[in-house]
Amino acid sequence: MNPTMQGPDDFEFLSVRRRVRDAADWNRADWPLLWRYHLHYFDDLNAVNCRARADWHRALIERWIAENPPAEGVGWDPYPTSLRIVNWIKWWLGGASASNGSLVSVGIQLAHLEPRLEYHLLGNHLFENAKALIFGGLFFDGEAANRWLRRGLAILARQLPEQILDDGGHFERSPMYHQIVLAGLLDLYNVMRVFDRRERLDLVPNIRRMLRWSALMRHPDGDISLFNDAAFHEAPVAQSLENYAAGMGIELPPAEAPSSEAAGVHLKPSGYVRVVRFPYTALLNVGSVGPDYQPGHAHADTLSFELSAMGRRLIVDTGTSTYDRGPVRAWERGSAAHNTVIVDGLNSSDVWGGFRVARRARILAATVASDADTTTVAAAHDGYRRLPARAVHERRWEFSVDQMRIDDVVSGRGEVNLDLVLNIHPDFTILQTSAHRFMIRSIDQAIAVIIDTPSELKPRIADFSFAHRFGSTRPGARIVASARVRLPQALRTTVRFSHGGA
């Protein structure tokens, strides 16, 4: 992780830099909650070149203790408390000295956390709670420590079979949170190794499955896809997690064979497909929005996709720049922000309230087939069946040499407004060369792609914000093709690699 402290009281989180000058700044209501949460995590204690900032860290810990009395302020919420406990203990296990006051404080934090575990949220929150109890139970001695350890291990034993799907994906379907949870499992393995606990061996199958999923769901640039709540620089990249695992003697899963059968890999339990056909790498979302009881990090992005060409991201998910409730959060979670078909301007799943989802799109079918020449992925969802038109969206991707073809069929009855969206990475420019044809070129002119949009829709170039990081966006452009049509309606879009030619 990159450093977040720029000085003893100078912090940068979520692309925003602020000074924390006095006790009141730890809980300023005019600063976003997520930024304040990061302030209380203490991630910098274990970031790159952390030893060079050891004096800052030591002083900051003592300052936090003095300025954040027990149970006062957002820093005592269970989630930041859990992350801070782990970061302080990791720092000490890495060789930093612990003052008596800081040891007492962590004991108080663990005692505060124990009756406040986030069973109301479950998911990655409860995982982090359990992780903190295990770290504390191993680090300290005594009856309370033994209780924390037993409880943390019991939660882990119940949660891992539920949270880690059979294909290795985390059940919240966010590639970012998948990486965070995988890093947490590696930390747990490491601390159990330090304290010679055999329970660490039970973690290895989950770690190996998660590493495989992580490798399959990354783009050729090595970083995550941005489905659901996800952003760059908030979680370790796949390569660093593989290095962490290998450094502890965990055998990495074998790479997928580069055969025609492996050209399309269906991660069925988590609902994603990876397709590699030169010169494209595609990641397709053909699954449910997430666990029924905890879809808080879900977007209305069913049957969306991301595409890299010649190793560079070309068609991108809009991403996530904020968790603050409001129009930006609503937009980034909505269907119109994603590379899919939108019916009557509505979301395929009813995302609302920042972290809520009401009526959810259900996958009706999803298949993957590959031979020596072609990979075909087909799926359908019923997210628009609630409309008077009773619309169902079926999408079929076909990948062959130098070409991706998308066939969309929207079945139903009556007239509806259809929009088809393709978000283009800001490193590319878009030129409309005819009524339905677009030339997409990388800024350095090294890559050229031709996109033909459906003749049934009227296309235009529109602005969009690529939310690649929390707190930061990049201006970009996208293709939006729209029309009022009568159902059923069939649409065809093609993406062809032109080898630099027009």
KETORLO-218981 format. One line per 2 residues: number of its first residue (from 1); their letters; for each residue x, z, y of C-alpha. Coordinates in nm, 2 decimals. Layout:
BEGIN
NUM> A> X Z Y ~ ...
# end
This chain:
BEGIN
1> MN> 0.00 0.00 0.00 ~ 0.12 -0.08 0.35
3> PT> 0.19 0.20 0.60 ~ -0.10 0.32 0.81
5> MQ> 0.09 0.56 1.03 ~ 0.26 0.41 1.33
7> GP> 0.36 0.75 1.47 ~ 0.29 1.12 1.42
9> DD> -0.06 1.08 1.57 ~ -0.09 0.70 1.56
11> FE> -0.30 0.54 1.29 ~ -0.42 0.19 1.20
13> FL> -0.71 0.15 0.96 ~ -0.95 -0.14 0.91
15> SV> -0.75 -0.35 1.16 ~ -0.81 -0.09 1.44
17> RR> -0.54 0.13 1.58 ~ -0.62 0.47 1.74
19> RV> -0.44 0.79 1.85 ~ -0.56 1.12 1.71
21> RD> -0.47 1.35 1.99 ~ -0.66 1.67 1.92
23> AA> -0.89 1.85 1.67 ~ -1.20 1.68 1.80
25> DW> -1.07 1.33 1.72 ~ -1.09 1.40 1.34
27> NR> -1.47 1.38 1.37 ~ -1.54 1.16 1.67
29> AD> -1.90 1.03 1.63 ~ -1.81 0.72 1.83
31> WP> -1.55 0.61 1.58 ~ -1.69 0.43 1.26
33> LL> -1.74 0.66 0.96 ~ -1.53 0.44 0.74
35> WR> -1.24 0.46 0.98 ~ -1.27 0.84 1.00
37> YH> -1.29 0.85 0.62 ~ -0.96 0.66 0.60
39> LH> -0.81 0.91 0.84 ~ -0.88 1.19 0.60
41> YF> -0.76 1.01 0.29 ~ -0.38 1.05 0.36
43> DD> -0.30 0.72 0.19 ~ 0.02 0.69 0.40
45> LN> 0.18 0.97 0.20 ~ 0.23 0.73 -0.09
47> AV> 0.26 0.40 0.10 ~ 0.56 0.17 0.13
49> NC> 0.87 0.35 0.27 ~ 0.68 0.68 0.27
51> RA> 0.99 0.89 0.25 ~ 1.10 0.77 0.59
53> RA> 0.79 0.93 0.73 ~ 0.81 1.25 0.54
55> DW> 0.84 1.47 0.85 ~ 0.53 1.31 1.00
57> HR> 0.35 1.37 0.67 ~ 0.45 1.73 0.65
59> AL> 0.34 1.80 1.01 ~ 0.01 1.60 0.96
61> IE> -0.08 1.81 0.65 ~ -0.03 2.13 0.84
63> RW> -0.22 1.99 1.14 ~ -0.51 1.88 0.91
65> IA> -0.54 2.23 0.77 ~ -0.54 2.39 1.11
67> EN> -0.79 2.15 1.27 ~ -1.03 2.10 0.98
69> PP> -1.17 2.44 0.87 ~ -1.33 2.45 0.53
71> AE> -1.66 2.27 0.50 ~ -1.65 2.14 0.86
73> GV> -1.65 1.77 0.94 ~ -1.66 1.44 0.75
75> GW> -1.32 1.51 0.59 ~ -1.49 1.76 0.36
77> DP> -1.73 1.51 0.23 ~ -1.67 1.48 -0.15
79> YP> -1.52 1.12 -0.14 ~ -1.24 1.18 0.12
81> TS> -1.18 1.52 -0.02 ~ -1.12 1.37 -0.37
83> LR> -0.88 1.10 -0.23 ~ -0.69 1.35 -0.02
85> IV> -0.64 1.59 -0.31 ~ -0.49 1.32 -0.52
87> NW> -0.27 1.19 -0.24 ~ -0.13 1.53 -0.16
89> IK> -0.06 1.61 -0.53 ~ 0.10 1.26 -0.59
91> WW> 0.32 1.33 -0.28 ~ 0.44 1.66 -0.42
93> LG> 0.49 1.52 -0.77 ~ 0.70 1.25 -0.61
95> GA> 0.95 1.51 -0.47 ~ 0.80 1.64 -0.14
97> SA> 0.80 2.01 -0.09 ~ 0.47 2.19 -0.06
99> SN> 0.41 2.48 0.17 ~ 0.22 2.79 0.06
101> GS> -0.05 2.70 0.31 ~ -0.09 2.35 0.18
103> LV> -0.11 2.47 -0.18 ~ -0.38 2.72 -0.09
105> SV> -0.56 2.45 0.10 ~ -0.58 2.21 -0.20
107> GI> -0.71 2.50 -0.41 ~ -0.98 2.55 -0.15
109> QL> -1.06 2.18 -0.14 ~ -1.09 2.17 -0.52
111> AH> -1.32 2.47 -0.52 ~ -1.53 2.30 -0.24
113> LE> -1.55 1.97 -0.44 ~ -1.64 2.12 -0.77
115> PR> -2.01 2.19 -0.69 ~ -2.05 1.88 -0.48
117> LE> -1.97 1.60 -0.72 ~ -2.14 1.28 -0.62
119> YH> -2.39 1.24 -0.91 ~ -2.64 1.11 -0.65
121> LL> -2.41 0.81 -0.59 ~ -2.23 0.78 -0.93
123> GN> -2.01 0.47 -0.97 ~ -1.66 0.47 -0.81
125> HL> -1.75 0.79 -0.61 ~ -1.80 1.00 -0.92
127> FE> -1.49 0.84 -1.08 ~ -1.28 0.96 -0.78
129> NA> -1.43 1.31 -0.80 ~ -1.33 1.33 -1.16
131> KA> -0.98 1.20 -1.09 ~ -0.93 1.47 -0.83
133> LI> -1.05 1.75 -1.07 ~ -0.80 1.62 -1.33
135> FG> -0.51 1.60 -1.09 ~ -0.59 1.95 -0.97
137> GL> -0.64 2.09 -1.32 ~ -0.30 1.96 -1.43
139> FF> -0.11 2.06 -1.12 ~ -0.23 2.42 -1.10
141> DG> -0.24 2.70 -1.35 ~ -0.52 2.95 -1.43
143> EA> -0.88 2.97 -1.53 ~ -1.01 2.76 -1.24
145> AN> -0.76 2.49 -1.30 ~ -0.85 2.47 -1.67
147> RW> -1.22 2.44 -1.57 ~ -1.14 2.16 -1.33
149> LR> -0.94 1.98 -1.59 ~ -1.21 2.01 -1.86
151> RG> -1.49 1.90 -1.62 ~ -1.29 1.60 -1.49
153> LA> -1.20 1.49 -1.84 ~ -1.56 1.53 -1.96
155> IL> -1.69 1.32 -1.66 ~ -1.42 1.05 -1.74
157> AR> -1.52 1.04 -2.10 ~ -1.89 0.98 -2.01
159> QL> -1.83 0.74 -1.72 ~ -1.56 0.50 -1.85
161> PE> -1.78 0.35 -2.13 ~ -2.05 0.29 -1.86
163> QI> -1.84 0.18 -1.57 ~ -1.59 -0.04 -1.75
165> LD> -1.77 -0.33 -1.91 ~ -1.68 -0.49 -2.24
167> DG> -1.50 -0.78 -2.05 ~ -1.29 -0.52 -1.85
169> GH> -1.48 -0.56 -1.52 ~ -1.60 -0.26 -1.32
171> FE> -1.98 -0.24 -1.34 ~ -2.03 -0.26 -0.96
173> RS> -1.91 -0.62 -0.97 ~ -1.68 -0.59 -0.67
175> PM> -1.33 -0.73 -0.73 ~ -1.20 -0.49 -0.46
177> YH> -1.34 -0.18 -0.63 ~ -1.23 -0.31 -0.96
179> QI> -0.87 -0.30 -0.84 ~ -0.92 0.05 -0.68
181> VL> -1.06 0.19 -1.01 ~ -0.79 0.02 -1.21
183> AG> -0.52 0.18 -0.98 ~ -0.70 0.51 -1.03
185> LL> -0.68 0.48 -1.41 ~ -0.31 0.40 -1.39
187> DL> -0.26 0.71 -1.17 ~ -0.44 0.92 -1.43
189> YN> -0.23 0.78 -1.71 ~ 0.08 0.85 -1.50
191> VM> -0.01 1.21 -1.42 ~ -0.11 1.28 -1.78
193> RV> 0.22 1.13 -1.89 ~ 0.40 1.37 -1.65
195> FD> 0.22 1.67 -1.80 ~ 0.24 1.53 -2.15
197> RR> -0.13 1.51 -2.22 ~ -0.23 1.29 -2.51
199> ER> -0.56 1.21 -2.34 ~ -0.37 0.94 -2.16
201> LD> -0.36 0.72 -2.47 ~ -0.74 0.70 -2.46
203> LV> -0.71 0.52 -2.12 ~ -0.49 0.24 -2.25
205> PN> -0.77 0.01 -2.40 ~ -0.96 0.03 -2.07
207> IR> -0.65 -0.03 -1.86 ~ -0.56 -0.34 -2.07
209> RM> -0.91 -0.48 -2.04 ~ -0.92 -0.42 -1.67
211> LR> -0.58 -0.59 -1.63 ~ -0.70 -0.90 -1.81
213> WS> -1.01 -0.91 -1.58 ~ -0.80 -0.86 -1.28
215> AL> -0.57 -1.15 -1.38 ~ -0.87 -1.38 -1.44
217> MR> -1.05 -1.30 -1.12 ~ -0.76 -1.36 -0.88
219> HP> -0.70 -1.69 -0.70 ~ -0.37 -1.88 -0.73
221> DG> -0.25 -1.70 -0.42 ~ -0.25 -1.38 -0.62
223> DI> -0.52 -1.20 -0.43 ~ -0.88 -1.10 -0.52
225> SL> -1.20 -1.30 -0.49 ~ -1.44 -1.17 -0.22
227> FN> -1.76 -1.14 -0.41 ~ -1.99 -0.85 -0.31
229> DA> -1.82 -0.58 -0.10 ~ -1.46 -0.69 -0.09
231> AF> -1.18 -0.75 0.16 ~ -0.81 -0.80 0.15
233> HE> -0.55 -0.52 0.20 ~ -0.79 -0.24 0.08
235> AP> -0.68 -0.25 -0.29 ~ -0.36 -0.33 -0.47
237> VA> -0.32 -0.69 -0.58 ~ -0.31 -0.78 -0.95
239> QS> 0.07 -0.83 -0.97 ~ 0.14 -0.48 -0.83
241> LE> -0.10 -0.32 -1.08 ~ 0.06 -0.52 -1.37
243> NY> 0.41 -0.40 -1.25 ~ 0.28 -0.04 -1.24
245> AA> 0.14 -0.06 -1.59 ~ 0.45 -0.23 -1.73
247> GM> 0.67 0.03 -1.57 ~ 0.49 0.30 -1.77
249> GI> 0.53 0.11 -2.09 ~ 0.17 -0.01 -2.11
251> EL> 0.17 -0.35 -2.28 ~ 0.01 -0.62 -2.07
253> PP> -0.27 -0.83 -2.22 ~ -0.16 -1.19 -2.31
255> AE> -0.22 -1.46 -2.05 ~ -0.51 -1.69 -2.13
257> AP> -0.39 -1.99 -2.32 ~ -0.37 -2.31 -2.10
259> SS> -0.59 -2.51 -2.35 ~ -0.91 -2.70 -2.29
261> EA> -1.10 -2.41 -2.45 ~ -0.96 -2.17 -2.20
263> AG> -1.04 -2.40 -1.90 ~ -1.37 -2.21 -1.86
265> VH> -1.36 -1.83 -1.93 ~ -1.69 -1.66 -1.92
267> LK> -1.67 -1.29 -1.83 ~ -2.03 -1.25 -1.95
269> PS> -2.09 -0.87 -1.91 ~ -1.98 -0.88 -1.54
271> GY> -2.13 -1.22 -1.47 ~ -1.83 -1.43 -1.36
273> VR> -1.67 -1.75 -1.48 ~ -1.32 -1.87 -1.41
275> VV> -1.26 -2.24 -1.44 ~ -0.91 -2.41 -1.41
277> RF> -0.91 -2.79 -1.39 ~ -0.63 -2.95 -1.20
279> PY> -0.62 -2.93 -0.90 ~ -0.90 -2.67 -0.87
281> TA> -0.94 -2.31 -0.96 ~ -1.30 -2.19 -0.93
283> LL> -1.46 -1.85 -0.96 ~ -1.83 -1.86 -1.01
285> NV> -2.09 -1.58 -0.98 ~ -2.35 -1.62 -1.25
287> GS> -2.44 -1.25 -1.31 ~ -2.67 -0.98 -1.19
289> VG> -2.60 -0.81 -0.85 ~ -2.48 -0.49 -1.02
291> PD> -2.61 -0.18 -1.20 ~ -2.98 -0.13 -1.14
293> YQ> -2.94 0.23 -1.02 ~ -2.63 0.17 -0.80
295> PG> -2.62 -0.18 -0.64 ~ -2.49 -0.05 -0.31
297> HA> -2.19 -0.28 -0.29 ~ -2.39 -0.59 -0.39
299> HA> -2.46 -0.90 -0.18 ~ -2.74 -1.16 -0.22
301> DT> -2.48 -1.41 -0.35 ~ -2.62 -1.52 -0.69
303> LS> -2.49 -1.86 -0.80 ~ -2.23 -1.86 -0.52
305> FE> -1.87 -1.95 -0.59 ~ -1.52 -1.97 -0.45
307> LS> -1.28 -2.26 -0.49 ~ -0.90 -2.31 -0.45
309> AM> -0.74 -2.65 -0.44 ~ -0.37 -2.70 -0.51
311> GR> -0.32 -2.33 -0.50 ~ -0.49 -2.27 -0.16
313> RL> -0.83 -2.12 -0.09 ~ -1.07 -2.40 0.02
315> IV> -1.43 -2.29 -0.03 ~ -1.46 -1.91 0.04
317> DT> -1.70 -1.62 0.03 ~ -1.77 -1.49 0.38
319> GT> -1.62 -1.15 0.28 ~ -1.69 -0.81 0.42
321> ST> -1.58 -0.68 0.76 ~ -1.79 -0.36 0.80
323> YD> -1.99 -0.10 0.63 ~ -2.17 0.00 0.95
325> RG> -2.54 -0.06 0.93 ~ -2.65 -0.34 1.16
327> PV> -2.68 -0.72 1.20 ~ -2.32 -0.79 1.09
329> RA> -2.35 -0.59 0.77 ~ -2.69 -0.75 0.71
331> WE> -2.55 -1.10 0.76 ~ -2.25 -1.06 0.54
333> RG> -2.46 -0.93 0.26 ~ -2.73 -1.20 0.30
335> SA> -2.76 -1.53 0.10 ~ -2.70 -1.74 0.41
337> AH> -2.34 -1.61 0.42 ~ -2.26 -1.74 0.08
339> NT> -2.20 -2.07 -0.10 ~ -2.54 -2.12 -0.26
341> VI> -2.89 -2.25 -0.19 ~ -3.12 -2.06 0.03
343> VD> -3.50 -2.09 0.01 ~ -3.71 -2.04 0.32
345> GL> -3.42 -1.86 0.49 ~ -3.46 -1.56 0.27
347> NS> -3.22 -1.35 0.06 ~ -3.22 -1.41 -0.31
349> SD> -3.20 -1.03 -0.35 ~ -3.36 -0.81 -0.09
351> VW> -3.04 -0.64 0.06 ~ -3.13 -0.39 0.33
353> GG> -3.02 -0.06 0.49 ~ -2.64 -0.11 0.45
355> FR> -2.62 -0.02 0.09 ~ -2.97 -0.08 -0.06
357> VA> -3.11 -0.36 -0.27 ~ -3.48 -0.39 -0.34
359> RR> -3.61 -0.70 -0.53 ~ -3.31 -0.83 -0.72
361> AR> -3.24 -1.18 -0.85 ~ -3.22 -1.19 -1.23
363> IL> -3.02 -1.44 -1.42 ~ -3.24 -1.64 -1.66
365> AA> -2.96 -1.81 -1.84 ~ -2.58 -1.87 -1.81
367> TV> -2.37 -2.10 -2.03 ~ -2.01 -2.23 -2.02
369> AS> -1.89 -2.53 -2.22 ~ -1.54 -2.70 -2.22
371> DA> -1.39 -2.99 -2.39 ~ -1.07 -3.18 -2.33
373> DT> -1.21 -3.36 -2.02 ~ -1.48 -3.15 -1.87
375> TT> -1.59 -2.79 -1.81 ~ -1.96 -2.73 -1.74
377> VA> -2.12 -2.41 -1.62 ~ -2.49 -2.37 -1.59
379> AA> -2.70 -2.08 -1.47 ~ -3.04 -2.01 -1.31
381> HD> -3.20 -1.71 -1.12 ~ -3.55 -1.60 -1.03
383> GY> -3.47 -1.44 -0.69 ~ -3.72 -1.67 -0.51
385> RR> -4.00 -1.66 -0.77 ~ -4.16 -1.39 -0.56
387> LP> -4.24 -1.65 -0.29 ~ -4.57 -1.85 -0.29
389> AR> -4.37 -2.15 -0.41 ~ -4.26 -1.96 -0.72
391> AV> -3.92 -2.11 -0.68 ~ -3.64 -2.09 -0.94
393> HE> -3.29 -2.20 -0.86 ~ -3.08 -2.36 -1.13
395> RR> -2.72 -2.47 -1.06 ~ -2.49 -2.67 -1.28
397> WE> -2.12 -2.71 -1.20 ~ -1.92 -2.98 -1.37
399> FS> -1.54 -2.99 -1.34 ~ -1.34 -3.30 -1.44
401> VD> -1.02 -3.47 -1.33 ~ -0.99 -3.43 -0.95
403> QM> -1.36 -3.36 -0.91 ~ -1.62 -3.08 -0.90
405> RI> -1.99 -3.18 -0.91 ~ -2.27 -2.94 -0.83
407> DD> -2.63 -3.02 -0.94 ~ -2.89 -2.79 -0.79
409> VV> -3.25 -2.79 -0.91 ~ -3.50 -2.58 -0.72
411> SG> -3.82 -2.58 -0.93 ~ -4.16 -2.46 -0.81
413> RG> -4.46 -2.59 -0.61 ~ -4.54 -2.69 -0.26
415> EV> -4.30 -2.73 0.04 ~ -4.01 -2.50 0.13
417> NL> -3.71 -2.51 0.36 ~ -3.38 -2.55 0.17
419> DL> -3.03 -2.47 0.30 ~ -2.71 -2.54 0.11
421> VL> -2.40 -2.37 0.24 ~ -2.03 -2.43 0.19
423> NI> -1.79 -2.20 0.38 ~ -1.45 -2.37 0.44
425> HP> -1.14 -2.16 0.47 ~ -1.01 -2.14 0.84
427> DF> -0.68 -2.31 0.73 ~ -0.88 -2.63 0.68
429> TI> -1.05 -2.86 0.93 ~ -1.38 -3.05 0.88
431> LQ> -1.45 -3.40 0.99 ~ -1.78 -3.57 0.93
433> TS> -1.70 -3.93 0.84 ~ -2.06 -4.05 0.75
435> AH> -2.41 -3.92 0.73 ~ -2.34 -3.71 0.42
437> RF> -1.96 -3.73 0.37 ~ -1.70 -3.48 0.51
439> MI> -1.32 -3.49 0.50 ~ -1.16 -3.15 0.46
441> RS> -0.79 -3.13 0.55 ~ -0.55 -2.85 0.55
443> ID> -0.40 -2.79 0.89 ~ -0.06 -2.90 0.77
445> QA> -0.22 -3.22 0.63 ~ -0.09 -3.14 0.28
447> IA> -0.43 -3.13 0.11 ~ -0.73 -3.35 0.16
449> VI> -1.07 -3.31 0.00 ~ -1.39 -3.52 0.03
451> ID> -1.72 -3.35 0.01 ~ -2.04 -3.55 -0.03
453> TP> -2.36 -3.35 0.04 ~ -2.70 -3.42 -0.10
455> SE> -2.88 -3.72 0.05 ~ -3.21 -3.52 0.05
457> LK> -3.07 -3.27 0.31 ~ -2.94 -3.32 0.67
459> PR> -2.59 -3.17 0.70 ~ -2.41 -3.03 1.00
461> IA> -2.09 -2.85 1.08 ~ -2.15 -2.49 1.19
463> DF> -1.92 -2.20 1.30 ~ -1.88 -1.90 1.07
465> SF> -1.66 -1.58 1.07 ~ -1.44 -1.54 0.77
467> AH> -1.44 -1.16 0.71 ~ -1.11 -1.14 0.52
469> RF> -1.04 -0.78 0.62 ~ -1.24 -0.48 0.72
471> GS> -1.26 -0.47 1.10 ~ -1.13 -0.82 1.14
473> TR> -1.26 -1.18 1.11 ~ -1.12 -1.53 1.15
475> PG> -1.31 -1.81 1.31 ~ -1.39 -2.09 1.08
477> AR> -1.63 -2.37 1.01 ~ -1.87 -2.45 0.73
479> IV> -2.11 -2.72 0.61 ~ -2.48 -2.64 0.62
481> AS> -2.72 -2.90 0.48 ~ -3.09 -2.84 0.55
483> AR> -3.44 -2.99 0.51 ~ -3.80 -2.91 0.45
485> VR> -3.87 -3.05 0.10 ~ -4.14 -3.06 -0.17
487> LP> -4.06 -2.88 -0.49 ~ -3.93 -2.95 -0.75
489> QA> -3.62 -3.08 -0.58 ~ -3.28 -3.19 -0.72
491> LR> -2.96 -3.19 -0.51 ~ -2.61 -3.32 -0.59
493> TT> -2.29 -3.22 -0.41 ~ -1.95 -3.35 -0.50
495> VR> -1.60 -3.22 -0.41 ~ -1.32 -3.47 -0.48
497> FS> -0.95 -3.42 -0.43 ~ -0.81 -3.73 -0.25
499> HG> -0.44 -3.67 -0.29 ~ -0.39 -3.67 0.08
501> GA> -0.57 -4.00 0.14 ~ -0.90 -4.06 0.33
# end
